[in-house]
Amino acid sequence: MREVKIAANDAGQRLDKFLTKAFPSLPKSLLYRAIRQKKIKVNRRRAEPNQMLEENDILLLFLPDDLFERGEKRGAFELSRIKTRLAIVYEDENLLLINKRAGVTVHEDDAGSTDTLLTAMQAYLFGKGEYDPASEASFAPALCNRLDHNTAGIVIAAKNASALREMNALIRERRLEKRYLAAVHGVPSPRQGVYRAYLLKNEKTKTVRIYDENPPRGAKEIATGYRTLKEKDGLALLEVELLTGRTHQIRAHLAHLGHPLLGDGKYGVNRTDRALGYSHQALASHRLAFPSDLSGYPTLSYLAGREFSLNRESIPFLSLFE
């Protein structure tokens, strides 16, 4: 028998979801059968799979000990060995805004590399004493948004479960305003507007294709807003707003319109760009704005109307337009 006390970061989620994350060795079929047979109880009472857990609830699990192996969550020793070099844009008790450099991977890749922004962020919080993996049953600080490997800019990290839930809801409901800076070949005409099209993702090639009309089955509608800020030597500096958020949307959409990003080898022909030293696409998520009304978001309500942006020095390609 195992007794588990629900901590603050474990509260606010379904019983079955918590158990799946806390004990990945527990087969789902056995999990649901154990709940039905009252071998898993909450506060010594019969439980339901969709029961929402509250802080200080006590779970009783009348199951074999070998099913209680923890997942492969990164341990304290491993985190203590990771050197952190985070460019922090903003930090408080709930959130961390990090300026990711181009060439940094956000999450572990298929090869299982741990040299990622996620591990660096967790190691940073471990070093500050704000995260101890041994004390968490199901939660680990997480990144709320992702950027391509070769895209720079603001990545949001949640330090606790309530901040993670609220931030994920804001992103899902598209209530955050995110703006990008991009250096592209050629000058768009008109100088500002909204382009609409359809995007189809190819899982095999890890690329996407844009269609103006008659999209194939599975294509998603996209909308990309832009305005031209500066132009120089055949390049234009654009501020871009994603009105929809699809894989490689900015890169593929602008290339489709005849304005590939400087340094983009996937959607542009950039042999000349590389010869000039541009090995990453000139794209940075430079500005993040919270909505003025955050009622219904008690953990993050203090951020209503706040805006955060990168300084010019942290976006190297801006020097092309000086």
Phi, psi and omega in degrees: 000141179234136177249132182231128176262130183282121178270176185302319183284350177263344182287163176080016177227161181293150179303312183294324179294318179299312182296323179296320180282321184286327184227076183295344177281352181275110181301141182299322180298319178290322180303309183290326178293321180295323177295316178299322184272010177063027175272352172236120183234156175241120182054041176065016178242161177302139183245164175237148182304324184267010180296130180278129182276146178241154178303137180078003170301149178246121176262136173245122182241107182267074186220160179301145184298330184290351178271357185258020177294135178286163178286185183271044179292139184300128184274172183297320182297316180296316180296325182293340182268352183274127177275130184252135175221075182265136172266099188271124178272322182199148177209139170216195186288346183247325189231159174223123175255122187242137173272103179282131176283150172298138182096357178261132178276139183281305180244170178302139180269184182298334180278355178081019180297137179257005178277074187229165176296324180299311181292324178296319179296315180295321178295322178299314180290326175297316180297331178276353183081017181262355178214124176233106184301332182291336183265358182252129180277318186227352187251144167220142176309138189226157174270135186267337177224165180229154175234152176303156180309317184260015174256138179261170171129191190283124173243136184263130176240138178257131182273338182220169188293320182293321176294322179296316180298315183290320180293319177298323178293318178298319179291316181298322181274002178056044180264351175270139176262118180241128180241146181240151168252138181218138172258121185236159174281131180083168181244121181297148174225118004290170186286345174209158181163192178231122176262135178239141181196199179229144183236131178240127182267136176253107184294330182289315183267353182058036177231172177231160178231143183255139177233132177282326180205171182047055182292148176287168180299136180095350179289146181250142178288140179228155175218127183234115177267148181207159168212141182276123181265316182210163173215146181194133174052043177081005178246155176232142174261119182246146164257127188241139174240128176274107176278341167229155183241093180244161179304127176057025187301310184297311184299310184288321183293314180294323177295320178299328181274004178091014181229067180296151179291142173303127176084004182273108181276348182273321183243005177223164175264102192242034177302318179292320179300315181295323178297332179272358176100010180260097184261352177237149177297140182279079184215131180217131172281101195256347186215138180226127181232133177270151180293156182288339179245112177242030174295139185093358177235074189299326182288324186251012186300332182292349181267004182304126178078359182281146176233145179226141181212160177279150174279159186300325184295338182272001179239092189303323187288351177295335181295341179293340187251013180273000000 
